[in-house]
Amino acid sequence: VLDPTAGDDGSEAEAGASACLGATGGSSASRLDSQLQDAIRLKTEGNAFYREKNVRTAIGRYHRALLVLRGLDSEVNSALQGFGAQVPKLSQEQEDLLRSTQVDCYNNLA
């Protein structure tokens, strides 16, 4: 279990998200980057609430971050392709950022 107070202020993830900006070009890429940034912001807010001993609100932020990330996850959305739904295409950097943010949130919820 990761301790959200152990120095993960989200700056590393935010730097990674910033590096992903414009990685695939187009408006869908900016939408994906925006959603990744939102998830990272929610995780960072959760860490701040946890440090303030506001565990219930921290859990809510982690949960919301995971919901945002779930909408971007190609493994979750691959089943929707058969129904004509467009599945977002993530660059390798975006995929790595998505996975690391998911892992951080799940560990913080454990």
C-alpha positions as CSV (number, residue, x, y, z in Angstrom):
1,V,0.0,0.0,0.0
2,L,1.4,3.3,-1.0
3,D,1.2,6.1,1.5
4,P,-0.2,9.2,-0.3
5,T,1.8,11.4,2.2
6,A,5.1,9.8,1.0
7,G,5.9,12.6,-1.3
8,D,3.8,11.8,-4.4
9,D,2.4,15.3,-5.0
10,G,1.5,14.4,-8.6
11,S,4.2,16.5,-10.1
12,E,5.9,13.5,-11.8
13,A,2.6,12.4,-13.3
14,E,1.7,16.0,-14.3
15,A,5.0,16.3,-16.0
16,G,4.4,13.1,-17.9
17,A,0.9,14.3,-18.9
18,S,2.4,17.5,-20.2
19,A,4.9,15.6,-22.3
20,C,1.9,13.7,-23.8
21,L,0.3,16.9,-25.0
22,G,0.0,16.9,-28.8
23,A,1.6,13.5,-29.0
24,T,-1.0,12.2,-31.5
25,G,-2.3,15.5,-32.9
26,G,-5.9,16.6,-33.4
27,S,-8.8,17.5,-31.2
28,S,-9.3,13.9,-29.9
29,A,-5.7,13.9,-28.7
30,S,-6.3,17.2,-26.8
31,R,-9.5,15.7,-25.3
32,L,-7.5,12.6,-24.2
33,D,-4.8,14.8,-22.7
34,S,-7.4,16.9,-20.9
35,Q,-9.0,13.8,-19.4
36,L,-5.7,12.4,-18.3
37,Q,-4.9,15.8,-16.7
38,D,-8.3,15.7,-15.0
39,A,-7.6,12.2,-13.6
40,I,-4.1,13.3,-12.3
41,R,-5.6,16.4,-10.8
42,L,-8.2,14.3,-9.0
43,K,-5.5,11.9,-7.7
44,T,-3.4,14.9,-6.5
45,E,-6.4,16.4,-4.7
46,G,-7.1,13.0,-3.1
47,N,-3.5,12.9,-1.8
48,A,-4.0,16.4,-0.3
49,F,-7.2,15.4,1.4
50,Y,-5.6,12.3,2.8
51,R,-2.8,14.4,4.2
52,E,-5.4,16.6,5.9
53,K,-7.0,13.4,7.4
54,N,-10.1,13.9,5.2
55,V,-10.2,10.2,4.2
56,R,-13.8,10.1,2.9
57,T,-13.1,13.0,0.4
58,A,-9.8,11.5,-0.6
59,I,-11.5,8.2,-1.4
60,G,-14.0,10.1,-3.5
61,R,-11.3,11.8,-5.5
62,Y,-9.4,8.6,-6.2
63,H,-12.7,6.9,-7.3
64,R,-13.5,9.8,-9.6
65,A,-10.0,9.7,-11.1
66,L,-10.5,5.9,-11.7
67,L,-13.8,6.5,-13.5
68,V,-12.2,9.1,-15.8
69,L,-9.4,6.7,-16.5
70,R,-11.8,3.8,-17.2
71,G,-13.3,5.8,-20.0
72,L,-9.9,6.0,-21.6
73,D,-8.8,2.5,-21.0
74,S,-8.5,0.6,-24.3
75,E,-8.8,-2.8,-22.5
76,V,-12.2,-1.8,-21.0
77,N,-13.5,-0.1,-24.2
78,S,-12.4,-2.9,-26.7
79,A,-15.7,-4.7,-26.2
80,L,-17.6,-1.6,-27.4
81,Q,-15.9,-1.6,-30.8
82,G,-18.4,-4.3,-32.0
83,F,-21.2,-1.8,-31.3
84,G,-19.7,0.9,-33.4
85,A,-18.4,2.9,-30.5
86,Q,-15.1,4.8,-31.1
87,V,-12.4,3.7,-28.8
88,P,-9.8,6.4,-28.0
89,K,-6.3,5.6,-29.3
90,L,-3.7,6.4,-26.8
91,S,0.0,6.9,-27.5
92,Q,2.4,4.8,-25.6
93,E,3.2,7.7,-23.2
94,Q,-0.5,8.3,-22.6
95,E,-1.0,4.5,-22.0
96,D,1.9,4.5,-19.5
97,L,0.6,7.5,-17.7
98,L,-2.9,6.0,-17.5
99,R,-1.6,2.8,-16.0
100,S,0.6,4.5,-13.5
101,T,-2.2,6.8,-12.4
102,Q,-4.6,3.8,-12.1
103,V,-2.0,1.9,-10.0
104,D,-1.5,4.9,-7.7
105,C,-5.2,5.4,-7.1
106,Y,-5.9,1.7,-6.5
107,N,-2.9,1.5,-4.1
108,N,-4.1,4.6,-2.3
109,L,-7.6,3.0,-1.9
110,A,-6.2,-0.2,-0.5
